[in-house]
Amino acid sequence: MQEKCGRVDSIQLEKLLQKVPNSENITRMAAVFQALQSDTRLKILFLLNQKEMCVCELEQALSVTQSAVSHGLRTLRQLDLVRVRREGKFTIFIILQTSTSAH
């Protein structure tokens, strides 16, 4: 059995553990972090944070194929990080401004 550490404050640890997100939120956060490991998806988010954009604007700004942009946007939409709206013949992508704290 391990010797008890003199720094352990069980009451404080319990309060800290109550602030840790539940398993469902931890899983979602892990999926978001995994998605952001892609340079393209991360750049898309940075651009959309500045301006609503369509695929062709993102394609030109990032110098990548339409397929790469579309794939990145699909992943970001599945994670509810971006949403879409129609503007005539264009599909405009918008970053969702949500709270980053998980409750």
C-alpha positions as CSV (number, residue, x, y, z in Angstrom):
1,M,0.0,0.0,0.0
2,Q,1.2,3.5,-1.0
3,E,2.1,5.9,1.8
4,K,-0.4,8.8,2.1
5,C,0.8,12.0,0.5
6,G,0.7,15.0,2.9
7,R,-0.5,17.3,0.1
8,V,-3.7,15.4,-0.6
9,D,-6.8,17.4,0.4
10,S,-9.6,14.9,-0.2
11,I,-12.3,17.6,0.0
12,Q,-10.6,19.9,-2.5
13,L,-10.0,16.9,-4.8
14,E,-13.7,16.0,-4.7
15,K,-14.6,19.6,-5.6
16,L,-12.2,19.5,-8.5
17,L,-13.5,16.2,-9.8
18,Q,-17.1,17.6,-9.8
19,K,-15.9,20.1,-12.4
20,V,-14.5,17.5,-14.8
21,P,-16.9,17.0,-17.7
22,N,-18.9,13.8,-17.9
23,S,-17.9,11.0,-20.2
24,E,-20.1,12.0,-23.1
25,N,-18.6,15.5,-23.1
26,I,-15.1,14.2,-22.8
27,T,-15.7,11.9,-25.8
28,R,-17.1,14.9,-27.8
29,M,-14.1,17.1,-26.8
30,A,-11.7,14.3,-27.9
31,A,-13.4,14.1,-31.3
32,V,-13.1,17.9,-31.8
33,F,-9.4,17.8,-30.8
34,Q,-8.8,14.9,-33.2
35,A,-10.5,16.8,-36.0
36,L,-8.4,19.9,-35.3
37,Q,-5.2,17.8,-36.0
38,S,-5.8,18.5,-39.7
39,D,-4.1,21.6,-40.9
40,T,-6.8,22.1,-43.5
41,R,-9.7,21.9,-41.0
42,L,-7.9,24.1,-38.5
43,K,-7.2,26.7,-41.2
44,I,-10.9,26.6,-42.3
45,L,-12.0,27.4,-38.8
46,F,-9.6,30.3,-38.5
47,L,-10.8,31.7,-41.8
48,L,-14.5,31.2,-41.0
49,N,-13.9,32.9,-37.6
50,Q,-13.0,36.0,-39.7
51,K,-15.6,35.8,-42.4
52,E,-18.5,33.6,-43.7
53,M,-17.2,31.9,-46.8
54,C,-18.2,29.5,-49.6
55,V,-16.2,26.5,-50.7
56,C,-14.6,28.3,-53.7
57,E,-13.4,31.1,-51.4
58,L,-11.9,28.6,-49.0
59,E,-10.4,26.6,-51.9
60,Q,-8.6,29.6,-53.3
61,A,-7.5,31.0,-49.9
62,L,-6.0,27.6,-48.8
63,S,-4.7,26.6,-52.3
64,V,-6.2,23.1,-51.9
65,T,-8.7,21.1,-54.0
66,Q,-12.5,21.5,-53.7
67,S,-12.5,17.9,-52.5
68,A,-10.1,18.7,-49.6
69,V,-12.2,21.7,-48.5
70,S,-15.5,19.8,-48.8
71,H,-14.1,16.9,-46.8
72,G,-12.9,19.2,-44.1
73,L,-16.2,21.1,-43.9
74,R,-18.1,17.8,-43.7
75,T,-16.1,16.8,-40.7
76,L,-16.6,20.2,-39.1
77,R,-20.3,20.2,-39.7
78,Q,-20.6,16.7,-38.2
79,L,-19.0,18.0,-35.1
80,D,-21.4,21.1,-35.1
81,L,-18.5,23.5,-35.4
82,V,-19.8,25.1,-38.6
83,R,-23.2,25.5,-40.1
84,V,-24.4,26.3,-43.6
85,R,-26.8,28.7,-45.2
86,R,-27.8,29.2,-48.8
87,E,-27.2,32.5,-50.6
88,G,-28.5,32.1,-54.1
89,K,-26.5,29.4,-55.8
90,F,-23.8,29.5,-53.1
91,T,-23.5,27.5,-49.9
92,I,-22.1,29.7,-47.3
93,F,-20.3,28.3,-44.3
94,I,-20.4,29.9,-40.9
95,I,-18.5,29.1,-37.7
96,L,-20.7,28.4,-34.8
97,Q,-20.0,30.7,-31.8
98,T,-20.7,28.4,-28.9
99,S,-19.4,28.1,-25.3
100,T,-16.2,26.2,-25.0
101,S,-17.0,25.1,-21.5
102,A,-18.6,21.7,-21.1
103,H,-21.2,21.3,-18.4
